[in-house]
Amino acid sequence: MQTQLAAALFATLIACSMPARSADDTRIATGGKVFAANCKSCHDTGKAENDAPQISETAEWKSRLGGGREALYKSSIQGFSGYFTMPAKGGNASLSDDEVKAAVDYMLDKASVR
């Protein structure tokens, strides 16, 4: 009886911990789709004309994340003009703010920046 109770409790604990990871996985997957359709041409390989940070450039992403994730989201949503130019929502106004945030999270994940 105790073994069955312990097994049931363990299964419940595992099940309760899974949705948070599943939500993260879903967000990264969504970000990957948004990236492929909208961000890849500037952020994937080689240097773009606008000097956009590449996914492989961990130090560049850490630098941009220095102002906080919310600031990076804001720049990605509203656009940025300075050392390089980032059009609002990567030039696709039909993207939702959440889709842009998911794409940013995807790029940070792929750059191994947490």
Rosetta constraint file for C-alpha pairs under 8 A:
AtomPair CA 1 CA 5 HARMONIC 6.22 0.50
AtomPair CA 2 CA 6 HARMONIC 5.99 0.50
AtomPair CA 3 CA 7 HARMONIC 6.07 0.50
AtomPair CA 4 CA 8 HARMONIC 6.09 0.50
AtomPair CA 5 CA 9 HARMONIC 6.07 0.50
AtomPair CA 6 CA 10 HARMONIC 6.04 0.50
AtomPair CA 7 CA 11 HARMONIC 6.10 0.50
AtomPair CA 8 CA 12 HARMONIC 6.16 0.50
AtomPair CA 9 CA 13 HARMONIC 6.19 0.50
AtomPair CA 10 CA 14 HARMONIC 6.23 0.50
AtomPair CA 11 CA 15 HARMONIC 6.10 0.50
AtomPair CA 12 CA 16 HARMONIC 6.06 0.50
AtomPair CA 13 CA 17 HARMONIC 6.29 0.50
AtomPair CA 14 CA 18 HARMONIC 6.33 0.50
AtomPair CA 15 CA 19 HARMONIC 7.47 0.50
AtomPair CA 17 CA 21 HARMONIC 7.40 0.50
AtomPair CA 18 CA 22 HARMONIC 6.01 0.50
AtomPair CA 19 CA 23 HARMONIC 5.94 0.50
AtomPair CA 20 CA 24 HARMONIC 6.38 0.50
AtomPair CA 21 CA 25 HARMONIC 6.14 0.50
AtomPair CA 22 CA 26 HARMONIC 6.10 0.50
AtomPair CA 23 CA 27 HARMONIC 6.14 0.50
AtomPair CA 24 CA 28 HARMONIC 6.18 0.50
AtomPair CA 25 CA 29 HARMONIC 6.08 0.50
AtomPair CA 26 CA 30 HARMONIC 6.10 0.50
AtomPair CA 27 CA 31 HARMONIC 6.05 0.50
AtomPair CA 27 CA 102 HARMONIC 5.68 0.50
AtomPair CA 27 CA 105 HARMONIC 7.91 0.50
AtomPair CA 27 CA 106 HARMONIC 7.92 0.50
AtomPair CA 28 CA 32 HARMONIC 6.07 0.50
AtomPair CA 28 CA 102 HARMONIC 6.23 0.50
AtomPair CA 28 CA 103 HARMONIC 7.44 0.50
AtomPair CA 28 CA 105 HARMONIC 6.56 0.50
AtomPair CA 28 CA 106 HARMONIC 5.04 0.50
AtomPair CA 28 CA 109 HARMONIC 7.85 0.50
AtomPair CA 29 CA 33 HARMONIC 6.48 0.50
AtomPair CA 29 CA 106 HARMONIC 7.61 0.50
AtomPair CA 30 CA 34 HARMONIC 6.32 0.50
AtomPair CA 30 CA 99 HARMONIC 7.21 0.50
AtomPair CA 30 CA 102 HARMONIC 6.36 0.50
AtomPair CA 30 CA 103 HARMONIC 7.32 0.50
AtomPair CA 31 CA 35 HARMONIC 5.89 0.50
AtomPair CA 31 CA 99 HARMONIC 6.56 0.50
AtomPair CA 31 CA 100 HARMONIC 7.46 0.50
AtomPair CA 31 CA 101 HARMONIC 7.62 0.50
AtomPair CA 31 CA 102 HARMONIC 4.23 0.50
AtomPair CA 31 CA 103 HARMONIC 3.75 0.50
AtomPair CA 31 CA 104 HARMONIC 7.08 0.50
AtomPair CA 31 CA 105 HARMONIC 6.77 0.50
AtomPair CA 31 CA 106 HARMONIC 5.08 0.50
AtomPair CA 31 CA 107 HARMONIC 7.95 0.50
AtomPair CA 32 CA 36 HARMONIC 6.09 0.50
AtomPair CA 32 CA 102 HARMONIC 7.92 0.50
AtomPair CA 32 CA 103 HARMONIC 6.27 0.50
AtomPair CA 32 CA 106 HARMONIC 5.88 0.50
AtomPair CA 33 CA 37 HARMONIC 6.28 0.50
AtomPair CA 33 CA 103 HARMONIC 7.93 0.50
AtomPair CA 34 CA 38 HARMONIC 5.81 0.50
AtomPair CA 34 CA 39 HARMONIC 7.16 0.50
AtomPair CA 34 CA 99 HARMONIC 6.71 0.50
AtomPair CA 34 CA 100 HARMONIC 7.44 0.50
AtomPair CA 34 CA 102 HARMONIC 7.79 0.50
AtomPair CA 34 CA 103 HARMONIC 5.80 0.50
AtomPair CA 35 CA 39 HARMONIC 4.55 0.50
AtomPair CA 35 CA 40 HARMONIC 5.56 0.50
AtomPair CA 35 CA 103 HARMONIC 5.45 0.50
AtomPair CA 35 CA 106 HARMONIC 7.68 0.50
AtomPair CA 35 CA 107 HARMONIC 7.89 0.50
AtomPair CA 36 CA 40 HARMONIC 5.22 0.50
AtomPair CA 38 CA 90 HARMONIC 6.44 0.50
AtomPair CA 38 CA 91 HARMONIC 7.85 0.50
AtomPair CA 38 CA 92 HARMONIC 7.19 0.50
AtomPair CA 39 CA 43 HARMONIC 5.97 0.50
AtomPair CA 39 CA 44 HARMONIC 7.68 0.50
AtomPair CA 39 CA 90 HARMONIC 6.36 0.50
AtomPair CA 39 CA 103 HARMONIC 7.97 0.50
AtomPair CA 40 CA 44 HARMONIC 4.84 0.50
AtomPair CA 41 CA 45 HARMONIC 7.95 0.50
AtomPair CA 41 CA 48 HARMONIC 7.68 0.50
AtomPair CA 42 CA 47 HARMONIC 7.45 0.50
AtomPair CA 42 CA 48 HARMONIC 5.20 0.50
AtomPair CA 42 CA 50 HARMONIC 7.84 0.50
AtomPair CA 42 CA 52 HARMONIC 6.02 0.50
AtomPair CA 42 CA 54 HARMONIC 7.58 0.50
AtomPair CA 43 CA 47 HARMONIC 7.86 0.50
AtomPair CA 43 CA 48 HARMONIC 7.36 0.50
AtomPair CA 43 CA 52 HARMONIC 5.95 0.50
AtomPair CA 43 CA 53 HARMONIC 5.91 0.50
AtomPair CA 43 CA 54 HARMONIC 4.48 0.50
AtomPair CA 43 CA 55 HARMONIC 6.08 0.50
AtomPair CA 44 CA 54 HARMONIC 5.48 0.50
AtomPair CA 44 CA 55 HARMONIC 5.89 0.50
AtomPair CA 44 CA 56 HARMONIC 7.92 0.50
AtomPair CA 45 CA 54 HARMONIC 6.21 0.50
AtomPair CA 45 CA 55 HARMONIC 7.64 0.50
AtomPair CA 45 CA 56 HARMONIC 7.95 0.50
AtomPair CA 46 CA 54 HARMONIC 7.22 0.50
AtomPair CA 47 CA 51 HARMONIC 5.73 0.50
AtomPair CA 47 CA 52 HARMONIC 6.74 0.50
AtomPair CA 47 CA 53 HARMONIC 7.63 0.50
AtomPair CA 47 CA 54 HARMONIC 7.12 0.50
AtomPair CA 48 CA 52 HARMONIC 5.91 0.50
AtomPair CA 50 CA 84 HARMONIC 5.32 0.50
AtomPair CA 50 CA 85 HARMONIC 5.83 0.50
AtomPair CA 50 CA 86 HARMONIC 7.82 0.50
AtomPair CA 51 CA 84 HARMONIC 5.81 0.50
AtomPair CA 52 CA 84 HARMONIC 6.65 0.50
AtomPair CA 52 CA 85 HARMONIC 7.76 0.50
AtomPair CA 52 CA 86 HARMONIC 7.73 0.50
AtomPair CA 53 CA 57 HARMONIC 6.52 0.50
AtomPair CA 53 CA 60 HARMONIC 6.08 0.50
AtomPair CA 53 CA 61 HARMONIC 6.96 0.50
AtomPair CA 54 CA 60 HARMONIC 7.97 0.50
AtomPair CA 55 CA 61 HARMONIC 7.93 0.50
AtomPair CA 55 CA 107 HARMONIC 5.89 0.50
AtomPair CA 55 CA 108 HARMONIC 7.57 0.50
AtomPair CA 55 CA 110 HARMONIC 6.30 0.50
AtomPair CA 55 CA 111 HARMONIC 5.19 0.50
AtomPair CA 56 CA 110 HARMONIC 7.62 0.50
AtomPair CA 56 CA 111 HARMONIC 5.63 0.50
AtomPair CA 57 CA 61 HARMONIC 6.60 0.50
AtomPair CA 57 CA 111 HARMONIC 6.58 0.50
AtomPair CA 58 CA 62 HARMONIC 6.16 0.50
AtomPair CA 58 CA 111 HARMONIC 5.04 0.50
AtomPair CA 58 CA 112 HARMONIC 6.67 0.50
AtomPair CA 58 CA 113 HARMONIC 6.64 0.50
AtomPair CA 59 CA 63 HARMONIC 6.14 0.50
AtomPair CA 60 CA 64 HARMONIC 6.33 0.50
AtomPair CA 61 CA 65 HARMONIC 6.01 0.50
AtomPair CA 61 CA 108 HARMONIC 6.80 0.50
AtomPair CA 61 CA 111 HARMONIC 7.13 0.50
AtomPair CA 61 CA 113 HARMONIC 6.94 0.50
AtomPair CA 62 CA 66 HARMONIC 6.23 0.50
AtomPair CA 62 CA 113 HARMONIC 6.34 0.50
AtomPair CA 64 CA 72 HARMONIC 6.82 0.50
AtomPair CA 65 CA 69 HARMONIC 5.83 0.50
AtomPair CA 65 CA 71 HARMONIC 7.88 0.50
AtomPair CA 65 CA 72 HARMONIC 6.34 0.50
AtomPair CA 67 CA 71 HARMONIC 5.94 0.50
AtomPair CA 67 CA 72 HARMONIC 7.24 0.50
AtomPair CA 68 CA 72 HARMONIC 6.52 0.50
AtomPair CA 69 CA 73 HARMONIC 6.16 0.50
AtomPair CA 70 CA 74 HARMONIC 6.10 0.50
AtomPair CA 71 CA 75 HARMONIC 6.22 0.50
AtomPair CA 72 CA 76 HARMONIC 6.18 0.50
AtomPair CA 72 CA 104 HARMONIC 7.92 0.50
AtomPair CA 73 CA 77 HARMONIC 6.08 0.50
AtomPair CA 73 CA 100 HARMONIC 7.43 0.50
AtomPair CA 73 CA 101 HARMONIC 5.74 0.50
AtomPair CA 73 CA 104 HARMONIC 6.98 0.50
AtomPair CA 74 CA 78 HARMONIC 5.83 0.50
AtomPair CA 74 CA 79 HARMONIC 7.68 0.50
AtomPair CA 75 CA 79 HARMONIC 5.03 0.50
AtomPair CA 75 CA 80 HARMONIC 5.49 0.50
AtomPair CA 75 CA 86 HARMONIC 7.82 0.50
AtomPair CA 75 CA 88 HARMONIC 7.68 0.50
AtomPair CA 76 CA 80 HARMONIC 7.20 0.50
AtomPair CA 76 CA 86 HARMONIC 7.01 0.50
AtomPair CA 76 CA 87 HARMONIC 7.67 0.50
AtomPair CA 76 CA 88 HARMONIC 6.16 0.50
AtomPair CA 76 CA 89 HARMONIC 5.75 0.50
AtomPair CA 76 CA 90 HARMONIC 7.06 0.50
AtomPair CA 76 CA 100 HARMONIC 6.92 0.50
AtomPair CA 76 CA 101 HARMONIC 7.84 0.50
AtomPair CA 76 CA 104 HARMONIC 7.73 0.50
AtomPair CA 77 CA 88 HARMONIC 5.20 0.50
AtomPair CA 77 CA 89 HARMONIC 4.69 0.50
AtomPair CA 77 CA 90 HARMONIC 7.80 0.50
AtomPair CA 77 CA 97 HARMONIC 6.36 0.50
AtomPair CA 77 CA 100 HARMONIC 6.48 0.50
AtomPair CA 77 CA 101 HARMONIC 7.94 0.50
AtomPair CA 78 CA 87 HARMONIC 7.50 0.50
AtomPair CA 78 CA 88 HARMONIC 4.54 0.50
AtomPair CA 78 CA 89 HARMONIC 6.65 0.50
AtomPair CA 79 CA 85 HARMONIC 7.58 0.50
AtomPair CA 79 CA 86 HARMONIC 5.10 0.50
AtomPair CA 79 CA 87 HARMONIC 4.57 0.50
AtomPair CA 79 CA 88 HARMONIC 3.70 0.50
AtomPair CA 79 CA 89 HARMONIC 6.63 0.50
AtomPair CA 79 CA 90 HARMONIC 7.55 0.50
AtomPair CA 80 CA 84 HARMONIC 7.59 0.50
AtomPair CA 80 CA 85 HARMONIC 5.55 0.50
AtomPair CA 80 CA 86 HARMONIC 4.86 0.50
AtomPair CA 80 CA 87 HARMONIC 6.46 0.50
AtomPair CA 80 CA 88 HARMONIC 7.27 0.50
AtomPair CA 81 CA 85 HARMONIC 4.49 0.50
AtomPair CA 81 CA 86 HARMONIC 6.38 0.50
AtomPair CA 86 CA 90 HARMONIC 6.46 0.50
AtomPair CA 87 CA 91 HARMONIC 5.15 0.50
AtomPair CA 88 CA 92 HARMONIC 7.42 0.50
AtomPair CA 88 CA 93 HARMONIC 7.19 0.50
AtomPair CA 89 CA 93 HARMONIC 5.97 0.50
AtomPair CA 89 CA 95 HARMONIC 6.63 0.50
AtomPair CA 89 CA 97 HARMONIC 7.90 0.50
AtomPair CA 89 CA 100 HARMONIC 6.30 0.50
AtomPair CA 95 CA 99 HARMONIC 6.06 0.50
AtomPair CA 95 CA 100 HARMONIC 6.67 0.50
AtomPair CA 96 CA 100 HARMONIC 6.48 0.50
AtomPair CA 97 CA 101 HARMONIC 6.17 0.50
AtomPair CA 98 CA 102 HARMONIC 6.05 0.50
AtomPair CA 99 CA 103 HARMONIC 6.24 0.50
AtomPair CA 100 CA 104 HARMONIC 6.28 0.50
AtomPair CA 101 CA 105 HARMONIC 6.15 0.50
AtomPair CA 102 CA 106 HARMONIC 6.07 0.50
AtomPair CA 103 CA 107 HARMONIC 6.25 0.50
AtomPair CA 104 CA 108 HARMONIC 6.18 0.50
AtomPair CA 105 CA 109 HARMONIC 5.99 0.50
AtomPair CA 106 CA 110 HARMONIC 6.13 0.50
AtomPair CA 107 CA 111 HARMONIC 6.04 0.50
AtomPair CA 108 CA 112 HARMONIC 6.09 0.50
AtomPair CA 108 CA 113 HARMONIC 5.05 0.50
AtomPair CA 108 CA 114 HARMONIC 6.80 0.50
AtomPair CA 109 CA 113 HARMONIC 5.88 0.50
AtomPair CA 109 CA 114 HARMONIC 6.89 0.50
